[in-house]
Amino acid sequence: MEILLSVWEFFQNNILTKPQFFIGFIVFAGYALLRKPIYECVAGFIKAVVGYMILNVASGGLVGNFRPVLAGLKDRFDLSAAVIDPYFGQAAAQMSVENVGRSFSMMMMVLLIAFTINILLVLFRKYTKVRTLFITGHVMVQQSSTALWLVIFCFPQLQDPNVVVMLGVLLGTYWAVASNLTVEPVAKLTDGGGFATGHQQMVGIFLVSKLAKKIGNPKNSLENLKLPGFLSIFNENVVATGILMFFFFGAIISILGPDLMHQIDKGFGKNQNFLFYILEKSLNFAVYLTILQLGVRMFVSELTNSFQGISEKILPGSVPAVDCAATYGFGHPNAVTFGFLFGAFGQFLAIIGLIVFQSPILIISGFVPLFFDNATFAVFANRLGGIRAAAIFPFLSGIIQVLGGGFAAYYFTTGNFGGWHGNFDWDTVWPIIGVIMNNFQFVGVAVVVLLLLAVPQLLYRSHKDTYFLIAEDYEKYKEIEAAKQGVPVEEVVIE
Amino acid sequence: MLKVIAACGSGMGSSQLIKMKLQKVFKKLGIEADIYHTNVGDAKSQANNYDVVFCSDSLVGNFGGAKATVIGLKNLLSEAEMTEKIQAAGLK
């Protein structure tokens, strides 16, 4: 008994509460189960461990770089601030979890349980009506991180195993149900492309595709528009982040002034020029983001590979739910830029609103929600409602992202570490889930899961005859629609 | 050995999808390929060390002037489209 206990203690102290090794051993075990040669298992283990450790360095750096600015805002204006971006959100969630003395290893367990729940929901699709398996690894890591903090925030007393199981069920249900909502919109956009979206704005895609045709006319498409060439620099992550951060932090730090910054930031050298200090500070964010992404890529590519394998092997007839950017090839390149631009208008307007109405939290635009959510919305909106819809939806989304993200960063206190997830579903659906959890505790979680499970049932009822067909055989789906419209297949009009 | 880059906006999601599908397609076609996935910025600066770049149609414009063959994909998950474009470009 004594020996067993000390073995457990060893396991707990060295592996279970050390996320890097926990993730490493999971990858190792996964590869061993796939009967890969031992040297590949070892390579996978090392990449996963190093990847996670890189991520740790970057999270610390990101939050550390932000800290003097946060302190300055608190000192001067009694304000907190958050960048709405999934990487900042992930870093802030990790810091929040560790700050209350809990292990971040739980994130990985949550991810695995949630993925398993999604598989089960698809396997029993006859009853659950779920058609999609969420396999976007890096997004799963980000969402598991933020959601883990939400649960620990709402249930501070809950033991680790219970946290992991409860959240696994909740998050897995969300993955399955929300990505399932995108089956019809994506199939119609891509003419049966054979995938759905598994990202951060799935509910948003569903809403846009329901509302876009009411707002505009697809004939006035934005394909004829000429956009200024300089916008193409925003295609590069590092450049876009650098510009955004310089813009925002430049403004904030200038207002705080060099004297205050000298006091609170030891990194600000006595002889350093203020402008170059700001430049260095802003570009540091691009540095840490690049490192963070390198780390995530290292341990996630192993994960995504195996998820893709699983989705092809176990689940024929289901649809893989993948990165939102997979839809961009089916929209005009203008749509992507257009969405980004109007999303930025919306976000900037809302941020000015926050300042004017003296919100207790300041929001700073992050690149990922600004670009990826709003570009996606524009692609879907343009097809159904033309240029008008492609402008209005990203603009509204920008406003919602700032207000919802601001509320969430304040309410769930991740503003203390300068970040919130910030993508559309995480500024709308998840803050609502969080508030319900916080007020109604276990009953709230149960109600949310049941409500989520009801969504595919309702969707199924709206078009029983083609519900599974649209995912399995798009050509046949078109034939049926053509027959309904009484025209040959070539002339069928899909919404 | 063909040296291949798969690129997307952030270098996280779509580029890996392209890579996983490409691995299958190249194997079927009997072409030996080494595939690296990354973001557009990185891909741009490295394109000249590679034989071919795959990315979404919407990103092809970023690779003007690259020595490598640039192949734009409409459907990042379509093995049929990849096969067709690989053969059209005469890769081997």
Contacts between the chains, C-beta under 8 A, distances in Angstrom:
chain1	res1	chain2	res2	distance
A	136	B	13	5.4
A	137	B	13	7.9
A	137	B	16	7.8
A	138	B	12	4.6
A	138	B	13	6.3
A	139	B	13	7.1
A	190	B	75	6.4
A	193	B	75	5.1
A	193	B	77	6.8
A	193	B	78	7.2
A	194	B	75	7.7
A	194	B	77	6.1
A	194	B	78	7.3
A	195	B	77	5.2
A	199	B	13	7.6
A	232	B	61	6.7
A	232	B	62	7.0
A	235	B	9	6.7
A	235	B	40	5.4
A	235	B	41	7.9
A	235	B	59	6.7
A	235	B	62	5.7
A	236	B	39	7.4
A	236	B	40	5.9
A	236	B	41	3.8
A	236	B	44	7.7
A	236	B	62	8.0
A	237	B	9	6.9
A	237	B	10	5.7
A	237	B	11	7.3
A	237	B	39	5.2
A	237	B	40	7.6
A	237	B	41	6.0
A	238	B	41	5.6
A	239	B	41	6.9
A	293	B	10	6.9
A	293	B	11	6.8
A	293	B	12	6.4
A	293	B	39	7.9
A	296	B	12	6.8
A	297	B	11	6.7
A	297	B	12	6.1
A	300	B	12	7.4
A	301	B	16	5.8
A	301	B	37	7.6
A	304	B	16	5.6
A	304	B	20	7.7
A	305	B	16	8.0
A	305	B	20	6.5
A	308	B	17	7.9
A	308	B	20	5.4
A	320	B	77	7.5
A	322	B	13	6.9
A	322	B	14	7.6
A	322	B	17	5.7
A	322	B	76	7.9
A	322	B	77	7.1
A	323	B	8	7.6
A	323	B	12	7.5
A	323	B	13	2.9
A	323	B	14	4.7
A	323	B	17	6.5
A	324	B	13	7.9
A	325	B	8	5.6
A	325	B	9	5.6
A	325	B	10	7.8
A	325	B	13	6.3
A	325	B	14	4.3
A	325	B	56	6.7
A	326	B	13	7.8
A	326	B	14	5.5
A	326	B	17	6.4
A	326	B	56	7.8
A	326	B	75	7.9
A	326	B	76	4.8
A	326	B	77	6.6
A	328	B	56	5.3
A	328	B	57	7.9
A	328	B	58	4.6
A	329	B	56	4.6
A	329	B	57	4.4
A	329	B	58	5.9
A	329	B	72	7.6
A	329	B	73	6.2
A	329	B	74	4.4
A	329	B	75	6.5
A	329	B	76	6.7
A	330	B	74	6.6
A	330	B	75	7.6
A	331	B	58	7.5
A	333	B	57	7.6
A	333	B	58	4.3
A	333	B	61	7.0
A	336	B	58	5.7
A	368	B	10	7.3
A	371	B	9	7.2
A	372	B	9	7.3
A	372	B	10	7.7
